[in-house]
Structure formats: structure tokens, C-alpha cells
Amino acid sequence: MANSRKEHRYKIVSTFFVVLPTTFIMSALSGFMKEEADENWIGVLFKSWLISLPVVYACVLLLLPLANKLTSKILDKKVNV
């Protein structure tokens, strides 16, 4: 049981380290695409990042198990055929 807790904790932390730079990159790209030269562009960037971080993290935690199941079903079917 302790091993499954460690694996679960590892997956959550690992997911966080994937989501963190991904959301930052997407927030930065979104800001650059708007092409608005604000004096406070760094504040806008971090506000966008802080809003998107929990949203994307929750989505990844919810969708990752479904994606893994779907992938394993697809690959198992292709291997068995």
C-alpha cells in the first residue's frame, strides 16, 4: 500500500512539473499574440499564468487516467489483431 501511495504522489508531482512550464509557455505566447505593449506586461503575464495553472493542472489530473486507458485499449487491440 505504501508503494501505491508513493507512485500516486510521484505521478501528481511529475504532472505538476509538466504543467508548470507548459502553462507558462502558453501564457507567454498568448500575451505575445495579443501584441499589446503594456507597461505592466510582466504582471499581465504572471496573472494569466496563475489563472491557467490550476485550471490546466486539474484538467490534466482528470484527463490523464482516461487518456492512459484509451491508449492501452487502442494499443492492446492493435497488438492482438
Long-range contacts (C-beta under 8 A, 24 or more apart in sequence): 12-61, 15-57, 15-60, 15-61, 15-64, 16-57, 18-60, 19-53, 19-56, 19-57, 19-60, 20-53, 22-56, 23-49, 23-52, 23-53, 23-56, 23-57, 24-49, 26-52, 27-52
